[in-house]
Amino acid sequence: MKFFKYFTYKELKDICLKLDKKHCNYRHPQEDFIEILGQETVDKLLDARCIKDSPQIILNGIPWDRDYKEPCYEFCPKFKRVFNYLATPFWLWFRIYVLHTYWFKVKWQSFRIWCGHHYEWQYYSDIY
């Protein structure tokens, strides 16, 4: 991975924890990244392709009202995985990203629906 060409494991973990502590997740203004990490670290993250420039969100040709008005950075897919691993408690990460417990729950419920069981939430989502 290119991450370790620029950062040690400890530095990468420190970066992820700083971003998580300031709730700077996935997509935020460039000023927030620079304020939290410093310009040198942000430049290294850009060189390592951990973050990238993020264009303004446009829906149906109209800029989204709730979007940031200033230029933003967003996490790249590989860095999202690393960030989730380093910023999430291990057992929660293991349950969500390794065991995929939600997948078993969905399959179990769909099997029970197929067998004739009826859940209360089916009235709201029109699934029969």
FENNORZI-V776258 format. One record per backbone hydrogen bond with DSSP energy under -0.5 kcal/mol. NH is the residue of the N-H (numbers start at 1). CO is the residue of the C=O. If there is no record, write none. Layout:
nh: [NH:NH]
co: [CO:CO]
//
This chain:
nh: [4:5:6:6:7:12:13:14:15:16:17:18:19:20:21:22:23:24:25:27:28:30:32:33:34:35:36:37:38:38:42:43:44:45:46:47:48:49:50:51:52:54:59:60:62:64:67:72:73:74:75:76:80:81:82:83:84:85:86:87:88:93:94:95:96:97:98:98:99:100:101:103:104:105:106:107:108:109:110:111:112:113:114:115:116:116:117:122:123:124:125:126:127:128]
co: [1:2:2:3:3:8:9:10:11:12:13:14:15:16:17:18:20:19:23:25:73:71:29:29:30:31:32:33:33:34:38:39:40:41:42:43:44:46:45:45:74:72:62:58:59:57:64:54:28:52:26:50:76:77:78:79:80:81:82:83:84:89:90:91:92:93:93:94:94:95:95:100:100:101:102:103:104:105:106:107:108:109:110:111:112:113:112:119:120:121:121:122:122:126]
//
